Amino acid sequence: SAMLLWKPLKKLQGDKKVYDTSSDMIGQRVMVSETVTQTSGSIRYSGINWQARLEPDASDQVIETNTQVTIFAVDGTTMLVKK
Protein backbone atom coordinates (compact mmCIF):
# COMPACT_ATOMS: atom_id res chain seq x y z
CA SER A 1 0.00 0.00 0.00
CA ALA A 2 2.91 2.34 0.66
CA MET A 3 4.09 1.96 -2.93
CA LEU A 4 0.64 2.77 -4.32
CA LEU A 5 0.11 5.81 -2.11
CA TRP A 6 3.61 7.25 -2.35
CA LYS A 7 3.03 9.61 -5.31
CA PRO A 8 -0.44 10.86 -4.26
CA LEU A 9 0.75 11.56 -0.73
CA LYS A 10 3.90 13.25 -2.01
CA LYS A 11 1.75 15.64 -4.08
CA LEU A 12 -0.21 16.59 -0.97
CA GLN A 13 2.98 17.83 0.67
CA GLY A 14 3.43 20.48 -2.02
CA ASP A 15 6.61 21.60 -3.70
CA LYS A 16 7.12 24.98 -2.05
CA LYS A 17 10.01 25.42 0.32
CA VAL A 18 8.86 26.40 3.80
CA TYR A 19 11.04 29.02 5.47
CA ASP A 20 11.69 29.32 9.17
CA THR A 21 9.18 31.74 10.70
CA SER A 22 10.21 31.27 14.31
CA SER A 23 12.80 34.07 14.36
CA ASP A 24 12.13 37.38 16.06
CA MET A 25 14.07 39.03 13.21
CA ILE A 26 11.20 38.49 10.76
CA GLY A 27 9.35 41.72 10.11
CA GLN A 28 12.21 43.95 11.26
CA ARG A 29 13.13 46.96 9.07
CA VAL A 30 16.91 47.10 8.48
CA MET A 31 19.43 48.84 6.24
CA VAL A 32 21.26 47.18 3.35
CA SER A 33 25.02 47.31 3.98
CA GLU A 34 26.06 45.57 0.73
CA THR A 35 23.95 45.42 -2.45
CA VAL A 36 21.38 42.60 -2.18
CA THR A 37 20.56 40.36 -5.17
CA GLN A 38 18.86 36.98 -5.62
CA THR A 39 22.11 35.25 -4.63
CA SER A 40 24.06 37.51 -2.27
CA GLY A 41 24.23 40.65 -0.22
CA SER A 42 24.38 41.88 3.35
CA ILE A 43 22.18 43.73 5.84
CA ARG A 44 22.94 45.36 9.17
CA TYR A 45 20.88 44.16 12.12
CA SER A 46 21.63 44.74 15.81
CA GLY A 47 25.15 45.98 15.03
CA ILE A 48 26.07 42.91 13.00
CA ASN A 49 26.30 42.40 9.23
CA TRP A 50 24.17 39.41 8.19
CA GLN A 51 24.17 37.57 4.87
CA ALA A 52 21.08 38.40 2.87
CA ARG A 53 19.40 37.77 -0.44
CA LEU A 54 16.13 38.76 -2.05
CA GLU A 55 13.06 36.72 -1.19
CA PRO A 56 12.06 34.44 -4.10
CA ASP A 57 9.00 36.45 -5.20
CA ALA A 58 10.66 39.88 -4.97
CA SER A 59 9.76 42.30 -7.74
CA ASP A 60 13.19 43.95 -7.49
CA GLN A 61 16.30 42.43 -9.03
CA VAL A 62 18.75 44.46 -6.92
CA ILE A 63 18.45 46.51 -3.74
CA GLU A 64 21.22 49.07 -3.35
CA THR A 65 23.26 49.96 -0.26
CA ASN A 66 21.62 52.22 2.37
CA THR A 67 18.10 51.17 1.35
CA GLN A 68 15.68 50.11 4.06
CA VAL A 69 14.28 46.58 3.68
CA THR A 70 12.10 44.18 5.67
CA ILE A 71 13.29 40.76 6.77
CA PHE A 72 10.81 38.36 5.17
CA ALA A 73 12.22 35.01 6.33
CA VAL A 74 15.32 33.32 7.71
CA ASP A 75 17.02 30.50 5.80
CA GLY A 76 19.79 29.18 8.04
CA THR A 77 22.05 32.18 8.65
CA THR A 78 20.81 34.07 5.58
CA MET A 79 18.06 36.68 5.82
CA LEU A 80 15.55 36.83 2.96
CA VAL A 81 14.54 40.46 2.44
CA LYS A 82 12.17 42.58 0.42
CA LYS A 83 11.66 46.33 -0.05
C-alpha distances in whole Angstrom, upper triangle without the diagonal:
4,5,5,6,8,11,12,12,14,16,17,18,21,23,26,27,28,32,33,35,36,39,42,44,42,44,47,50,51,53,52,54,53,51,48,46,42,42,45,47,49,49,52,50,52,55,52,51,47,45,44,42,42,39,37,38,42,44,46,46,49,50,54,55,57,54,53,49,46,43,40,38,37,35,36,40,40,41,40,43,44,48
4,5,5,6,9,10,10,11,14,15,15,18,20,23,24,25,28,30,32,33,36,39,40,38,41,44,47,48,50,49,50,49,48,44,42,39,38,41,44,45,46,48,47,49,51,48,47,43,41,40,39,39,36,34,35,39,41,44,43,46,47,50,52,53,51,50,46,43,40,37,34,34,32,33,36,37,38,37,40,41,45
4,6,5,8,10,10,11,14,15,16,19,20,23,24,26,29,31,33,35,37,41,42,40,42,45,47,48,50,49,50,49,48,44,42,38,38,41,44,45,46,49,48,50,52,49,48,44,42,41,39,39,36,33,35,39,41,43,43,45,47,50,52,53,51,50,46,44,41,38,35,35,33,33,37,37,38,37,40,42,45
4,6,7,8,9,11,13,14,16,18,20,23,25,26,30,32,34,35,38,42,42,40,42,46,48,49,51,50,51,50,49,45,43,39,39,42,45,46,47,50,49,51,53,51,49,45,43,42,40,39,36,34,35,38,41,43,43,46,47,51,52,54,52,50,47,44,42,38,36,36,34,35,39,39,39,38,41,42,45
4,6,6,6,8,10,11,13,15,17,20,22,23,27,29,30,32,35,38,39,37,39,42,45,46,48,47,49,48,46,42,40,37,37,40,42,44,45,47,46,48,50,48,46,43,40,39,37,37,34,31,32,36,38,41,41,43,45,48,50,51,49,47,44,41,38,35,33,33,31,32,36,36,37,35,38,39,42
4,6,5,6,9,10,11,13,15,18,19,21,24,26,28,30,33,36,37,35,37,40,42,43,45,44,46,45,43,40,37,34,34,37,39,41,42,44,43,45,48,45,43,40,37,36,34,34,31,29,30,33,36,38,38,40,42,45,47,49,46,45,41,39,36,33,30,30,28,29,33,33,34,32,35,36,40
4,5,5,6,9,10,11,13,16,18,20,24,26,28,30,33,36,36,34,36,39,41,42,44,43,45,43,42,38,35,32,32,35,38,40,41,43,43,45,47,44,43,39,36,35,33,32,29,26,27,31,33,36,36,38,40,43,45,47,45,43,40,37,35,32,29,30,27,29,33,32,33,31,34,35,38
4,5,5,7,9,11,13,16,19,20,24,26,27,30,33,36,36,34,35,39,41,42,44,43,45,44,42,39,36,33,33,36,39,40,41,44,43,45,48,45,43,40,37,36,34,33,29,27,27,31,33,36,36,39,40,44,46,47,45,43,39,37,35,31,29,30,28,30,34,33,33,31,34,34,38
4,5,5,7,9,12,15,17,18,21,23,25,27,30,33,34,31,33,36,39,40,42,41,43,42,41,37,35,32,32,35,37,39,39,42,40,43,45,43,41,37,35,34,32,31,28,26,27,30,33,35,36,38,39,43,45,46,43,42,38,35,33,29,27,28,26,27,31,31,31,30,32,33,36
4,5,5,7,9,12,14,15,19,21,23,25,28,31,32,29,31,34,37,38,40,38,41,39,38,34,32,28,29,32,34,36,36,39,38,40,43,40,38,35,32,31,29,28,25,23,24,28,30,33,32,35,36,40,42,43,41,39,35,33,30,27,25,25,23,25,28,28,28,27,30,31,34
4,5,6,8,11,14,15,19,21,23,26,28,31,32,29,31,34,36,37,39,38,40,39,37,33,31,27,28,31,34,35,36,39,38,40,43,40,39,35,33,31,29,27,24,21,22,26,28,31,31,34,35,39,41,42,39,38,34,32,30,26,24,25,23,26,29,28,28,26,29,29,33
4,5,9,11,14,14,18,20,21,24,27,30,30,27,29,32,35,36,38,38,40,39,38,34,32,28,29,32,34,36,36,38,37,39,42,40,38,35,33,31,29,28,24,22,22,26,28,31,32,34,35,39,41,42,39,37,34,31,29,25,23,24,23,25,29,28,28,26,28,29,32
4,7,9,10,11,15,17,18,20,23,27,27,24,26,30,32,33,36,35,37,36,35,31,29,26,26,29,31,32,33,35,34,36,39,36,35,31,29,27,26,25,21,20,20,24,27,29,30,32,33,36,38,39,37,35,31,28,26,22,20,21,20,22,25,25,25,23,25,26,30
4,6,9,10,14,16,18,21,23,26,26,23,25,28,30,32,34,33,35,34,32,28,26,23,24,27,29,30,31,34,33,35,38,35,34,30,28,26,24,22,19,17,17,21,23,26,26,29,30,34,36,37,34,33,29,26,24,21,19,20,19,21,24,23,23,21,23,24,27
4,7,9,13,16,18,21,23,26,25,23,25,27,29,30,32,30,33,31,29,26,23,20,21,24,26,28,29,32,31,34,36,33,31,28,25,23,21,20,17,14,15,19,21,24,24,26,28,31,33,35,32,31,27,25,23,19,18,19,17,19,22,21,21,19,21,22,26
4,6,9,13,15,18,20,23,22,19,21,24,25,26,28,27,29,28,26,23,21,17,18,21,23,25,25,28,28,30,33,30,28,25,22,20,18,16,13,11,12,16,18,21,21,23,24,28,30,31,29,27,23,21,19,16,14,15,14,17,20,18,18,15,18,18,22
4,6,10,12,15,17,20,19,17,19,22,23,24,26,25,27,26,25,21,19,16,16,19,21,22,23,25,25,27,29,27,25,21,19,17,16,15,12,10,12,15,19,20,20,22,23,26,28,29,27,26,22,20,17,14,12,12,10,13,16,15,15,13,16,17,21
4,7,9,12,14,17,17,14,17,19,22,23,25,24,26,26,25,21,20,17,18,20,21,22,22,24,23,25,28,26,24,21,19,17,16,15,12,12,13,16,20,21,22,23,24,27,28,29,27,25,21,18,15,12,10,10,9,12,15,14,14,12,15,17,20
4,6,9,10,14,13,11,14,16,18,19,22,21,23,23,22,19,18,16,16,17,18,19,18,21,19,22,24,22,21,17,16,14,13,13,10,11,13,15,19,20,20,21,21,24,25,26,24,22,18,15,12,9,6,6,6,9,12,11,10,9,12,15,18
4,6,7,11,11,9,13,15,18,19,21,21,23,23,23,20,20,18,18,19,19,19,18,20,18,20,22,20,20,16,16,14,15,15,13,14,16,18,21,22,23,23,23,25,25,26,24,22,18,15,12,10,6,6,6,8,11,11,10,10,13,16,19
4,6,8,9,7,10,13,16,17,20,21,23,24,24,21,21,20,20,21,21,20,18,19,17,19,22,20,20,17,17,16,16,16,13,15,17,18,21,22,24,24,23,25,25,25,23,21,17,14,11,9,6,7,9,11,13,13,11,11,13,15,18
4,7,9,8,11,13,17,18,21,22,24,25,26,23,24,22,23,22,22,21,19,20,17,18,21,20,20,17,18,17,19,19,17,19,20,21,25,25,27,26,25,27,27,27,25,22,19,16,12,12,9,9,11,12,13,14,13,14,16,18,21
4,5,6,9,10,14,15,18,19,21,22,23,20,22,21,21,20,20,18,16,16,13,14,17,16,17,14,15,15,17,17,16,18,20,20,24,24,25,24,23,25,24,23,22,19,17,13,10,10,8,7,10,11,11,12,10,12,14,16,19
4,5,8,8,12,13,17,18,20,22,23,21,23,23,23,22,21,18,16,15,12,12,16,15,17,15,16,16,18,19,17,20,22,21,24,24,26,25,23,24,23,22,21,18,16,12,10,11,10,10,13,14,13,14,12,14,14,16,18
4,6,6,9,10,13,15,17,18,20,17,20,20,20,18,17,15,12,12,9,10,13,13,13,11,13,13,15,15,15,18,19,19,22,21,23,21,19,21,20,19,17,14,12,9,7,9,8,8,12,13,11,11,9,11,11,13,15
4,6,9,11,14,15,18,19,20,17,19,18,19,18,17,15,13,14,11,13,16,16,16,13,14,13,14,14,12,15,16,16,19,19,21,20,18,20,20,19,17,14,11,8,5,6,6,7,11,13,13,12,9,9,9,11,13
4,7,9,13,15,18,20,20,17,19,19,21,20,18,16,14,14,12,14,17,17,17,15,16,14,15,14,13,16,16,15,18,18,20,20,17,19,19,18,16,12,9,6,5,6,8,11,14,16,16,15,11,11,9,10,11
4,6,10,12,15,17,18,16,19,19,21,19,17,15,11,11,9,10,14,14,14,13,15,13,15,15,14,18,18,17,19,19,21,19,16,18,17,15,14,10,8,6,6,8,10,12,15,17,16,14,11,11,10,11,12
4,7,10,13,15,16,15,17,19,20,18,16,14,10,10,9,11,13,14,14,13,15,13,15,14,14,18,18,16,18,17,19,17,14,15,14,12,10,6,6,5,7,10,12,14,17,19,17,15,12,12,9,10,9
4,7,9,12,13,12,16,17,18,16,13,10,7,6,6,9,11,11,11,11,13,11,13,13,15,18,19,16,18,17,18,16,12,13,11,9,8,5,5,6,7,11,13,14,17,18,16,14,11,12,9,10,10
4,6,9,10,11,14,17,18,15,11,9,6,6,8,11,11,11,10,11,12,11,13,13,16,19,20,17,18,16,17,14,10,10,8,6,6,5,6,9,10,14,16,16,19,20,17,15,12,13,10,11,10
4,6,7,7,11,14,14,12,8,6,4,6,9,13,12,12,9,10,10,9,10,11,14,17,18,15,17,14,14,11,8,7,5,5,5,6,7,10,11,14,15,16,17,19,16,13,11,12,10,11,10
4,7,9,12,15,15,12,8,6,5,6,10,13,11,10,7,9,10,10,12,14,17,20,21,18,20,17,16,13,10,8,5,6,8,10,11,13,14,17,18,17,19,19,16,14,13,14,13,14,14
4,6,10,13,12,9,5,5,7,9,13,16,14,13,9,10,9,9,10,12,16,19,20,17,19,15,14,11,9,7,5,8,10,12,12,15,15,17,18,18,18,19,16,14,13,14,13,14,14
4,7,10,11,8,5,7,9,12,15,18,18,16,12,12,11,9,9,10,14,16,18,15,15,12,11,7,6,5,5,9,9,12,12,14,15,17,18,18,18,20,17,14,13,13,12,12,13
4,7,8,6,4,6,8,12,14,18,18,16,12,11,9,7,6,7,10,13,14,11,13,10,9,6,5,7,8,11,10,11,10,12,12,14,15,15,15,17,15,12,10,10,9,10,11
4,5,5,6,9,12,15,18,21,21,19,16,14,11,8,6,6,9,10,12,10,11,9,6,5,7,9,11,14,13,14,13,14,14,14,15,16,15,17,16,12,12,10,10,10,12
4,6,8,12,14,17,19,23,23,21,17,15,12,9,5,5,7,7,10,9,11,9,7,8,10,13,15,17,16,17,14,15,14,14,14,14,13,16,15,12,11,9,10,11,13
4,7,11,13,17,19,23,23,20,16,14,10,8,6,7,10,10,13,12,15,13,10,10,12,14,15,18,17,18,16,17,15,15,15,14,13,14,14,10,11,10,12,13,16
4,7,10,14,16,20,19,16,13,11,7,6,5,8,11,13,15,14,16,14,11,10,11,12,13,16,15,16,15,16,14,15,15,14,13,14,12,9,10,10,11,13,15
4,7,11,13,17,16,14,10,8,6,5,6,9,12,14,17,14,16,14,12,9,9,9,9,12,12,13,12,14,13,15,15,14,14,15,12,9,10,10,10,12,14
4,7,10,13,12,10,6,5,5,5,7,10,13,16,18,16,18,16,15,12,10,10,9,11,11,12,11,13,12,14,14,13,14,14,11,9,9,10,10,13,14
4,6,10,10,8,6,5,7,6,9,11,13,17,19,16,18,16,16,13,11,11,9,9,10,9,9,10,9,13,13,13,14,15,12,10,8,10,9,11,12
4,7,6,6,4,6,9,10,13,15,17,20,22,20,22,19,20,17,14,13,10,10,11,10,10,11,11,15,15,14,16,17,13,12,11,13,12,14,15
4,5,5,6,7,10,11,14,16,17,21,22,20,23,21,22,19,16,16,14,13,13,11,11,11,10,14,14,13,16,16,13,12,10,13,12,15,15
4,6,8,10,13,14,18,20,21,24,26,24,26,25,26,23,20,20,17,15,16,14,14,14,13,16,17,15,18,17,14,15,13,16,16,18,19
4,7,10,13,15,18,21,22,26,28,25,28,26,26,23,20,19,16,15,16,15,16,16,15,19,19,18,20,19,16,16,15,18,17,20,20
4,6,10,12,16,19,20,24,26,24,26,24,24,21,19,18,15,15,16,15,15,16,14,18,17,15,17,16,12,13,12,16,16,19,20
4,7,9,13,16,18,21,23,21,24,21,21,18,16,15,13,13,14,14,14,15,13,17,16,14,15,15,11,11,11,14,14,17,18
4,6,10,13,15,18,20,19,22,20,19,17,15,15,14,14,15,14,13,13,11,14,13,11,12,11,8,7,7,10,11,15,17
4,7,11,13,15,18,17,20,18,17,15,14,14,13,15,15,15,13,14,11,13,12,10,10,10,7,5,6,9,10,14,16
4,7,9,12,15,13,16,14,13,12,11,12,12,14,13,13,11,11,9,11,10,9,9,11,9,5,5,6,7,10,13
4,6,9,12,10,13,11,10,9,9,12,13,15,14,14,11,11,10,10,10,10,10,12,11,7,6,5,6,9,12
4,6,8,6,9,8,8,8,8,12,13,15,13,13,10,10,9,9,10,11,11,14,14,10,8,5,5,6,9
4,6,5,9,10,10,11,11,15,17,18,16,15,11,10,9,7,8,10,10,14,14,11,9,5,5,6,10
4,6,9,10,10,12,14,17,20,21,19,18,15,14,13,10,10,12,12,15,16,13,12,8,9,9,13
4,6,9,10,13,14,18,20,22,19,18,14,14,13,11,12,15,15,19,20,16,14,10,10,9,11
4,5,7,10,10,14,17,18,15,15,12,12,12,10,12,15,16,19,19,16,13,10,8,6,8
4,7,9,10,14,17,18,15,15,13,14,15,14,16,19,19,23,23,19,17,13,11,9,9
4,6,7,10,14,15,12,13,12,13,15,14,16,19,19,22,22,18,16,13,11,8,8
4,7,10,13,16,14,15,14,15,16,16,18,19,19,22,21,17,16,13,12,10,11
4,6,10,12,11,13,12,14,15,16,18,19,19,21,20,16,15,13,11,10,10
4,7,9,7,9,9,12,13,14,17,18,19,21,19,16,14,12,9,8,8
4,7,6,9,10,14,15,17,19,20,21,23,21,17,16,15,12,12,10
4,6,9,10,14,15,18,20,20,21,23,20,17,16,16,13,13,12
4,7,9,13,15,18,20,21,22,24,21,18,16,17,14,14,12
4,6,10,13,15,18,19,21,23,21,18,15,15,11,10,8
4,7,10,13,16,17,20,22,20,17,14,13,10,9,7
4,7,9,12,14,16,19,17,14,11,10,6,6,5
4,6,9,12,15,17,16,13,10,9,6,5,6
4,6,8,11,13,12,10,6,6,5,7,9
4,7,10,13,13,11,7,5,5,6,10
4,7,10,10,9,6,5,7,10,13
4,6,7,6,5,6,9,12,16
4,6,5,6,7,11,14,18
4,6,8,10,14,17,21
4,7,10,13,17,20
4,6,9,13,16
4,6,10,13
4,7,11
4,7
4
